[in-house]
Amino acid sequence: MRKRYLERIHNVILKMPSCLEKVVAAILLVGVAYSCIQLGIHVVAQKELAFDAYIEDILVTAFNAVIVIEFIRMLIKHSMNTIVEVLIFAIARGLVVEHEEPLEILIRIVCITILLACRKYLFYEKDFEEEL
């Protein structure tokens, strides 16, 4: 009797992190949906900004939404491929949106190249399979 009770507790503890990840993903999904609505309103409203600042503002919001969406995928589908994709999007955001020194840009490009090379040459087939 006691052994069965301990097994149930053990099973609940094992399932708890997965459930909490899904709760966090749901909260993030609501936030990103709100952000996408705000992005649509922002595009239609066309604030009194200079064109460059306007485009940059839209790109920052859009990239943040994409990164959060990829992060949600990473929380739900546990695979090395989704982790690498989140990292690539986060680094690429810095390339497109931020104004950096040439050395920092080169470092970001090298990092993306390394991540893509790792994905191509170091991953096994099972790394591309997504757990649910």
N, C-alpha and C positions, 0 to 999 in steps of 0.2 A: 504494500500500500504506500509506504513512504517513498519507495523507489519510483513509483509512477508519479507521485506528486512532485518529486525532484525533477523528473524528466519533463513534466509539463512546464515547470518554471524555467528549466533550461531551454526548452523550445520557444517560450515567450521571449526570453532574453535574446535568443538568436534572431528572432523575427523583428524585434524592436528597432534596430538601426535601419532596416529596410523601410519600415513604416514611417519612421521619422524623416528619412530622405524623401519619401513621397509627399509628406506634409510640407516640407520645405520647398519641394519642387512646385507644389500647387500654389503656395504663397508667392513664389517667384513668378509663376505663370500669370497670376492675377496682376502682379506689378508690371510685367512686360506687356500685357494686354492694355493696361492703362497707358503705358508709355507709348505704345503704337497709336492709340487713339489721340494722345497729345501730339504725336509727330504729325498725324494727318491734319489736325487742327492747325498746327504750326505752319505746315506747308500751304494750307489754304489761306490763312490769315495774312501771310507775307508781311512780317513786321518791317518797320522802317529801318532796316539794317542795310549796310553796304552789301553788295552781291557776295563778296568773298566771305564776310562774316555770316551771312545768311546760309550759304552752302555749307560752311564749316559747322555751323550749329546743327543743321539737319544731319550731316554726316556723323557727328558725335552721337547724337541721339539714336540714329539708325544702327551704328556699330555697337553701341551699348546694348540695344535690344537684341541684336544678333548674338552677341557674346552671352547674354543671359539665356537665350533660347538654347544655345549649344551647351551651356552649363546645366540647364535642366535636363537635356538629353543625357549628359554625362551622369547625372544623379540617378536617372531612371534606368539607363542601359549601361551596365558596367562593362566597358571594353577599353582596351588600350587605344583603339582607333578614335573613340570619342574624346579621350583625354588629350591626345595629340591635336585633334581638330580644335578644341577649346584653346589650347596654347597657341596654335597658329593664328586663330582669329584675334586673340588678345595682342599678339605681337604685330600682326598686320594693321590693327587699329592704330597703333602708334606710328606706323609708316604713313598711313593715309591722313590721319587727323592732326597729329602733333607736328610742330615745326622744330626739328632737332638739328644738331650739328651733323656733318657728314660722317664722322666716326660712329656716332650713335646709330645712324641709319644703316651703315655697313654692318654693325654688330647685329642689328635686328634681322637684316637679310641673311647673314651667316646663320643665325639661330633658326630661322625658318628653313633654310637649306638643310641644316642638321636634322631638324624634326622630320622633314620630308624624306631624307635619306634613311633615317631610322625606321620610318614607316615602311619604306620600300624594301629595305634589305634586312632588317632585324626582326620584323614581326613574323609570327607564324600565322597560318590560316585561322587558327582559333582566336587570334587577337582581333580579327575583323568580325567575328561572330559576336552578336550583342546579347547579353543576358537580360532577361526580363524579371 
